[in-house]
Amino acid sequence: MAPSAFGDALLGAIASDTDRLAIIGATGEGWSRGDLAAAIAQVGTALRSAGFGAGARVAIAIPDGPLAAVTILAVACHAVAIPLPDDTDAATVRWIDAIQPDLVITAEVRRPLREALQERGISAAMLSGSGPQARLMVMEDRAGGGDQPGRSGIAFLMLTSGSTGVPKQIPRTGENVVTATMTYGHAIGLHPDDRALTAMPLHHSHGLMAGVVMPLLLGGSTVVLSGMEVEGISRALAERQPTWMTGGPALHQRMLARLGEERMPSVRFVRCASDRLTPELRVRLAEAYRAPVITSYGVTECPFATAQHPEVPIDPDGVGVPIVDLAVLDRNWQPVAIGEIGAIGVRGAAVSPVGRVGDGWYLPGDLGQLLPSGALRYVGRTREAIRRGSEEIDPGAIEAVIGGLDGVAEVAVFPLEHEVLGEDIGAAVVLRSGREVTARDVRQAVLRGLPASCVPRRIWVVAALPTTSTGKIARAMVREAAERDGELLG
């Protein structure tokens, strides 16, 4: 079975030095480049023999870790790989009903899931063996078989809920993935001697594209962990010796909170993406790792729209310089002047083939501002703006101020109902261990940096902010969680 465009690129990147480790687990188990190439070939043979050709939708329901990463990559070289969240059988069945795959791969016999697949007429496959010796066995052949031209070219179908909890299916072609990851990898200065570390979920673009695909296509290697467990990440940093790591703000916050003032093993740089990186968190991470901290702007449809190079001075107000065709647009989808706020639009080969407007722009639903430095400033989600009377207030600006308070570990700002204004402002804060913050502290900090209309009317202290499975703040759930479980400061 001939590999896809993505497969050609990946196999080309791992063709030489075949004994060199490519994908490494928490305990040191690993797949060499030769092991990965063999897995790609074996999976292709198994799929083709069972009648699953290019364009077949293959869901991978395997717990995060090296085996899941290898399986996802191998499938994407020959068919459409759909990484599923590591979840219960019942939740997996709900995902399957939503995406209607042709085949589902598991790492073990999951009888309830197998029965559900049989009821739906969906084929099942299982991995036999462990580590590099694992082999794919398809249990039911597919009637008809062959390629599906309508889906040809698609390497991944990414499932995302963003910050709203509403699932979407995002197709990523081989061209999209190779262009996006190679462009971004070069922009941040990756080289073949680099080794990544990721504990982000593999069904999320951050974990899969930034943590696995990009390092391999650039000739490097990656440490793939099975979950966002702090002690395990700390051990892997010391024992597997990555040169850089990537994670979301929530993961990095947990690392800092659990490990206190203990210094992390030094890396070349730390990447923090998927949600806002506050100035305070950037400083704390840089001190803990003794390394530069970079961020970027991206969405599942275009994971790497901007970049910051770890060895180049950055604009602290921005999320990097655009590396794709990016503009800030007005309501007529025309670019606005430098410094004006508008809708972020992206286009080009690195962008998923999804709905476009105007002159080919894809609009992720985010507001932004191009700064005189050339960097993009991320303002917030279009629908997250709080409409207080006649004003549209950016919750991110308020979060940045409150997050800078000594004693505040995390913060989320959200709308409250108001009889006259329509909406007013609420805030939920997570405090650092042993610290205290009053409502007066919060309000005075906001007044010092922002207009009076940005001062929160209600402020809660919560033990933790609700998050999605990918570690983003679940903004639609913050108010309910604060009112139910939080302590109202005033």
KATA-V285679 format. One record per helix or strand. SS is the DSSP state (H for helix, E for strand). FROM is the first residue (numbers start at 0). LEN is the number of residues. If there is no record, write none. Layout:
# KATA-V285679
ss->[SS:SS]
from->[FROM:FROM]
len->[LEN:LEN]
This chain:
# KATA-V285679
ss->[H:E:E:H:E:H:E:H:E:H:E:H:E:H:E:E:H:E:H:E:H:E:H:E:H:E:E:E:E:E:E:E:E:E:E:E:H:E:E:H:E:E:H:H:E:E:E:H:E]
from->[4:20:29:32:56:65:79:88:102:110:122:130:134:148:153:167:173:194:204:220:229:243:248:268:278:291:298:301:305:320:324:334:340:356:360:374:381:385:390:394:407:421:438:451:457:466:472:474:486]
len->[9:4:3:17:5:11:4:11:4:10:6:3:4:3:7:6:14:4:13:4:10:4:11:4:11:3:1:1:2:2:5:1:7:1:10:7:3:3:3:9:11:10:11:3:4:1:1:11:2]
